[in-house]
């Protein structure tokens, strides 16, 4: 589904600089949820790590990083964060934030990269260490945009150390689709064409995790407070979940 990938890249390149207007509340809620559940994600995230040194190395892969949802949540507790996103515009926002926070590229760095695709013209491949040997991989509010979620989880598993943890935060499926009830101009409706799947239930995701070699200690938790998004000045509320599983 190369056309889906192209639509996502085009949309997020176009809206990288203003994506917080519609999704700022959702992103902050995801940051809060990930950080609050850090000890559930991994016992390696229980102690704050300083930039100058730490008792153990903990590497985070923030996939489909956007402007850095998982990184912002977990950067105090990891020794390095690497962001990957198919949108160069979003990667620019990620690296801009890191620089503004005073992080060196050795601590926080983002690259344009699609784990399911071929490199784009002019795109430099990330160094090998940016694609492997991670303790934790997080894909936040993005798996529903992916053409093949099962293959994506396999790719994320390949980026993890044995025993590493893969975290998915996304939408609970529902028959109610409030985004379809809004009268929006065609230009604003384009975001709906970037979506492949409208959520994942626990049993479906358990199977995807197991097939990807991420089945051990799988857990799926529905987030108590609905996530808020804004589309064309309309506030919408969707149920979300967070899940985790470990690489075999």
C-alpha positions in Angstrom: 0.0 0.0 0.0 2.6 2.5 -1.2 -0.1 5.0 -1.8 -1.1 5.0 1.9 2.5 5.6 2.9 2.8 8.4 0.4 -0.4 10.0 1.7 1.0 9.8 5.3 4.3 11.3 4.3 2.7 14.1 2.3 0.2 14.9 5.1 2.6 15.0 7.9 5.3 16.9 6.0 2.6 19.5 5.2 1.3 19.7 8.8 4.5 19.1 10.8 4.7 22.8 11.9 1.1 23.0 13.0 0.2 19.5 14.1 -0.1 20.5 17.7 -3.1 22.7 16.9 -5.3 19.6 16.4 -3.4 16.9 18.3 -1.6 18.8 21.1 -4.0 17.5 23.8 -3.8 13.9 22.4 0.0 14.1 22.4 0.2 15.4 25.9 -2.2 12.7 27.1 0.0 10.1 25.5 3.1 11.6 27.1 1.5 11.5 30.5 0.2 7.9 30.0 3.5 6.5 28.9 5.4 8.2 31.7 2.9 7.2 34.3 3.3 3.5 33.2 7.0 3.5 32.9 7.6 0.9 35.6 4.9 -1.3 33.9 6.7 -0.9 30.6 10.1 -1.9 32.0 11.9 -2.0 35.3 14.8 -0.3 33.5 12.7 2.9 33.5 12.4 3.3 37.3 15.5 5.5 37.8 16.3 8.8 36.3 19.4 8.9 34.1 21.7 11.9 33.9 23.3 13.1 30.7 26.7 12.6 32.1 26.4 9.0 33.0 24.1 6.2 34.3 24.5 2.9 36.1 23.0 1.0 33.1 22.5 1.9 29.4 18.8 2.1 28.4 18.1 2.9 24.7 14.7 4.0 23.4 13.4 3.8 19.9 10.6 6.3 19.3 9.1 5.0 16.0 6.8 7.2 14.0 8.2 9.7 16.5 6.4 12.8 15.2 7.7 15.7 17.4 8.8 13.1 20.1 5.9 11.8 22.1 7.6 8.8 23.6 10.9 10.6 23.9 9.4 13.5 25.8 7.8 10.9 28.2 10.8 8.8 28.8 13.9 10.9 28.2 14.6 11.4 31.9 14.8 7.6 32.3 16.9 6.5 29.3 20.5 7.1 28.2 19.7 7.6 24.5 16.6 8.2 22.4 16.4 7.7 18.6 13.4 8.9 16.7 12.4 7.5 13.3 9.6 8.9 11.1 8.8 8.6 7.4 8.1 12.4 7.4 11.2 14.6 7.1 9.0 17.5 8.4 8.2 15.6 11.6 11.9 14.6 12.0 12.9 18.2 11.7 10.4 19.1 14.5 11.8 16.2 16.7 15.4 17.4 16.2 14.4 21.0 16.7 12.8 20.1 20.1 15.9 18.1 21.1 18.2 21.0 20.3 16.0 23.5 22.1 16.1 21.3 25.2 19.9 21.2 25.1 20.3 17.6 24.1 23.3 16.5 22.0 22.7 14.2 19.1 24.4 11.5 21.2 21.5 11.7 23.6 18.5 12.5 21.3 18.5 12.3 17.5 15.9 11.7 14.8 16.2 10.3 11.3 13.8 10.0 8.3 13.2 6.3 7.9 10.3 3.9 7.1 10.9 0.4 8.4 8.5 -1.0 5.8 9.7 0.9 2.8 12.6 1.7 0.5 14.7 4.9 1.1 13.3 8.0 -0.6 15.4 9.9 -3.1 17.9 12.0 -1.2 17.2 10.2 2.0 20.3 9.2 4.0 19.9 5.8 5.6 20.3 6.0 9.4 23.5 4.4 10.9 23.1 0.7 11.8 23.1 1.6 15.5 19.9 3.6 15.0 18.1 0.5 13.9 19.1 -2.1 16.4 20.0 -3.0 20.0 17.2 -1.1 21.7 15.8 -1.9 25.2 12.4 -0.3 24.4 10.5 0.5 21.2 7.4 2.7 21.3 4.9 3.4 18.5 2.4 6.0 19.8 -0.9 6.8 18.0 0.6 5.6 14.7 0.0 1.9 14.1 -3.4 2.7 12.7 -1.7 4.6 9.9 0.5 1.6 8.9 -0.4 -0.5 5.9 0.7 -3.8 7.5 0.6 -3.6 11.4 1.8 -7.2 11.8 4.9 -6.6 9.6 5.6 -3.4 11.5 5.6 -5.2 14.8 8.0 -7.7 13.3 10.3 -4.9 12.2 10.2 -3.3 15.6 11.0 -6.6 17.2 14.1 -6.7 15.0 15.2 -3.4 16.5 15.1 -4.8 20.0 17.5 -6.7 22.2 16.3 -10.1 23.4 14.0 -9.3 26.3 13.4 -5.8 25.0 9.9 -4.3 25.2 7.6 -3.1 22.4 4.9 -0.6 23.4 1.9 0.3 21.3 -0.4 3.2 22.3 -3.4 3.5 20.0 -7.1 3.6 19.6 -9.7 1.0 20.8 -12.0 0.0 17.9 -15.5 1.3 18.1 -18.6 1.3 15.9 -18.9 5.0 16.7 -16.7 7.1 14.4 -17.2 10.7 15.5 -14.8 12.1 13.0 -17.2 11.1 10.2 -20.0 13.3 11.7 -18.1 16.6 11.3 -18.7 18.8 8.3 -15.2 19.6 7.1 -13.8 21.1 3.9 -12.2 18.5 1.6 -8.7 19.7 2.4 -9.2 18.9 6.1 -10.7 15.5 5.3 -7.4 14.4 3.9 -6.2 13.3 7.3 -8.9 10.6 7.2 -7.2 9.1 4.1 -4.0 8.5 6.1 -5.7 5.9 8.3 -5.6 2.2 7.5 -7.4 0.8 10.5 -9.6 2.3 13.2 -8.2 0.6 16.3 -7.1 -2.7 17.7 -8.7 -4.9 20.3 -6.8 -6.9 22.9 -7.1 -10.3 21.2 -6.2 -9.0 17.8 -3.1 -7.2 19.1 -2.1 -10.2 21.2 -2.0 -12.3 18.0 0.0 -9.6 16.2 2.5 -9.5 19.1 2.8 -13.3 19.2 3.3 -13.6 15.5 6.1 -10.9 15.7 7.9 -12.8 18.4 6.8 -10.3 21.1 4.3 -12.5 23.0 6.0 -12.9 26.4 4.4 -10.9 29.2 1.9 -9.3 26.8 -0.5 -6.9 28.4 -3.2 -4.6 27.0 -4.8 -1.9 29.1 -7.6 0.4 28.1 -6.8 3.9 29.2 -9.4 5.2 31.6 -9.7 8.8 30.3 -10.7 9.2 26.6 -8.2 10.9 24.4 -9.1 14.3 23.0 -8.4 15.4 19.4 -9.6 18.5 17.5 -10.7 18.4 13.9 -11.9 21.6 12.2 -12.5 23.2 15.6 -14.5 20.3 16.8 -13.4 18.4 19.9 -13.7 14.6 19.6 -13.1 11.9 22.3 -11.8 8.4 21.5 -10.9 5.5 23.8 -7.3 4.5 23.8 -5.2 1.6 25.0 -1.6 0.9 25.8 0.0 -2.5 25.3 3.4 -4.1 25.9 5.2 -7.4 25.1 8.7 -8.6 25.2 11.0 -10.0 22.5 11.5 -13.7 22.7 
